[in-house]
């Protein structure tokens, strides 16, 4: 039997839809990585009330620090903001599935939840390649909500890497476009 009313759009997803506004903030944060040539990954940390207490975007190229991933920077800022390293009650929202380093930082900071957009089949540690965040051997296992605005997050990364492969230099105030 056919449903009497045709569906005109995507079905509501109560698990993921509630995180879409925060993911849009993380996507805006990711854009800030582009001028320095960093991979556009952005993250925000929300407190229990949904207030942003930490932000970060990849800055490895900008500052020459291999640990300057969006998640680590957002967690550091959140810890400063709340006044302690335990981020119980907080949620990390990030545009790309965290790597093993970031997954470790998430677990150790006692975040309640990590919400991510695009899956990372090459380095993901929240369900794709590894599942460090939910490893039963650890003493803290945050909830994981994958796939929030996944297509938008993946499109941002795909556009960046397509541009990199084409040899187009980064643009922005610190990196003016050079004539080739």
Secondary structure as GFF3:
##gff-version 3
##sequence-region A 1 180
A	DSSP	alpha_helix	14	17	.	.	.	ID=ss1
A	DSSP	alpha_helix	20	31	.	.	.	ID=ss2
A	DSSP	three_ten_helix	34	36	.	.	.	ID=ss3
A	DSSP	beta_strand	42	46	.	.	.	ID=ss4
A	DSSP	beta_strand	52	57	.	.	.	ID=ss5
A	DSSP	alpha_helix	60	63	.	.	.	ID=ss6
A	DSSP	alpha_helix	70	82	.	.	.	ID=ss7
A	DSSP	beta_strand	91	96	.	.	.	ID=ss8
A	DSSP	alpha_helix	100	108	.	.	.	ID=ss9
A	DSSP	beta_strand	113	118	.	.	.	ID=ss10
A	DSSP	beta_strand	143	145	.	.	.	ID=ss11
A	DSSP	alpha_helix	150	165	.	.	.	ID=ss12
###
